[in-house]
Amino acid sequence: KKGVEKAVVRKLKEILGKEGNKVMYHTTDVEDFREVRSVMAKYGLEVIGENRREEDQALEGMKIAHLVYGKTTGDSLERIVTLVDSGRAKREDCCVLLDRNESLEELNREEREEE
């Protein structure tokens, strides 16, 4: 788990660069949100909820990474598509947590179909 944790942190910091430390975590699991927020704080990342963007004008114009984890792989992938298609996030600013290797193959297949 520690290896996955560090890989996710590395990817989020890559997305953010030196521009920020805010990660918007898209999940429906409140307990998971709290755990991820606590873990990411150890690495200097501030995890915020997805509803905060509409509430906090101070976030406008800030570089924000989007971390997505759904109940299923399909939920996670659908959330990414919705975020990007709605213009709420750029594809390159998103990081998705998948529950199995086959999920990555599925994501890559969808990406190739879009091209």
C-alpha positions in Angstrom: 0.0 0.0 0.0 2.9 2.4 0.8 4.2 2.0 -2.8 0.8 2.9 -4.3 0.5 5.8 -1.9 3.9 7.2 -3.0 3.1 6.6 -6.6 -0.2 8.6 -6.3 1.5 11.4 -4.4 4.2 11.5 -7.1 1.6 11.8 -9.9 -0.4 14.5 -8.0 2.7 16.5 -7.5 3.6 16.1 -11.1 0.2 17.5 -12.1 0.5 20.4 -9.7 4.1 21.3 -10.3 5.2 24.2 -8.2 1.9 26.0 -8.7 -0.1 24.5 -5.9 -0.9 21.8 -3.4 -4.7 21.4 -3.7 -6.2 18.1 -4.6 -9.9 17.8 -5.3 -10.9 14.3 -4.3 -14.0 13.0 -6.1 -15.4 10.1 -4.1 -18.7 9.2 -2.4 -17.1 7.5 0.5 -16.8 9.9 3.4 -14.6 7.7 5.5 -12.2 7.2 2.6 -12.1 10.9 2.0 -11.0 11.5 5.6 -8.3 8.9 5.3 -7.0 10.1 2.0 -7.0 13.7 3.3 -5.0 12.7 6.4 -2.4 10.7 4.3 -2.0 13.4 1.7 -1.4 16.0 4.4 1.8 14.2 5.4 3.1 15.0 1.9 2.1 18.6 2.0 -1.1 18.2 -0.2 -4.4 19.7 0.9 -7.3 17.5 -0.1 -10.6 19.3 -0.6 -14.1 18.0 -1.5 -15.6 18.4 -4.9 -18.4 20.7 -3.7 -15.9 23.2 -2.3 -15.1 24.5 -5.8 -18.5 26.0 -6.2 -18.4 27.5 -2.7 -14.9 28.9 -2.5 -14.2 31.7 -5.1 -10.6 31.8 -3.7 -9.9 28.6 -5.7 -10.6 30.2 -9.0 -7.6 30.3 -11.2 -5.6 28.0 -8.9 -3.9 24.8 -10.2 -5.9 21.9 -8.8 -5.3 18.2 -9.3 -8.3 15.9 -9.5 -8.2 12.5 -7.8 -11.0 10.2 -8.6 -12.1 7.0 -6.9 -15.6 5.5 -7.5 -17.3 2.4 -6.0 -16.5 0.6 -9.2 -14.1 1.0 -12.1 -17.0 2.0 -14.3 -18.0 4.8 -11.8 -14.4 6.1 -11.7 -14.1 6.2 -15.5 -17.5 7.8 -15.9 -16.6 10.5 -13.4 -13.4 11.3 -15.3 -15.3 11.6 -18.5 -17.9 13.8 -16.9 -15.3 16.1 -15.3 -13.4 16.5 -18.6 -16.5 16.8 -20.9 -18.1 19.4 -18.6 -14.9 21.5 -18.6 -14.5 21.3 -14.8 -11.1 19.6 -15.2 -8.5 19.1 -17.9 -7.7 15.5 -18.7 -4.0 16.0 -17.8 -5.0 17.3 -14.3 -6.8 14.1 -13.4 -5.5 11.0 -11.6 -7.9 8.0 -11.2 -7.5 5.2 -8.7 -8.4 1.8 -10.2 -9.1 -1.4 -8.4 -7.5 -3.8 -10.9 -5.0 -3.9 -13.8 -7.8 -4.7 -16.2 -9.2 -1.3 -15.5 -6.2 0.3 -17.0 -6.6 -1.7 -20.1 -10.2 -0.7 -20.3 -9.2 3.0 -19.9 -6.5 2.7 -22.6 -9.0 1.0 -24.9 -11.5 3.9 -24.5 -8.8 6.4 -25.1 -7.8 4.7 -28.4 -11.5 4.7 -29.5 -11.7 8.4 -28.9 -8.8 9.2 -31.3 
